[in-house]
Amino acid sequence: MPTLTNEMMRSIIMDHYSSPLHKHVPSEEGYEKWHMHSDNCIDDLNIYLKVENGKVVDACFDGVACTISTASTDIMCEVVIGKTTDEAKFAIEQYNHMIHEEPFDADVIDEAIAFINTSKQAARIRCATIGWNAADNILKDK
């Protein structure tokens, strides 16, 4: 597992919060949308995935969300784009294992490793998983 300092993790999270690459409504057709919200936070997001020929060709999101939700969802988009649906589902599964302090494969979650300490703040688990859970719901039948 990569070793990141708290400062490095904060930097990754703040970068994806302040300048999310994947925060927009898709401009073309062919995306599946899943809406998620949190009763405990401001999070109210639409997650969009475009799957073609068994591969996630694009992912994006839009809405209002806290720092943790925005950053984790932006990273989720980066993680799943270009993966087969099985690879994307595996990455989502590994991320959730990490969040719940279970053994996981760090190689498939990339910068999402920045959320490794989320379980220490139980109230933030929903924030850190909202986008990942939406993507998982979209991919369930794929």
KAQUI-V733174 format. One record per helix or strand of 2 or more residues. SS is the DSSP state (@ for helix, = for strand). FROM is the first residue (numbers start at 1). TO is the last residue. If there is no record, write none. Layout:
[[SS	FROM	TO] [SS	FROM	TO]]
This chain:
[[@	6	18] [=	32	37] [=	44	52] [=	55	64] [@	67	80] [@	85	99] [@	106	108] [@	110	115] [@	118	120] [@	122	139]]
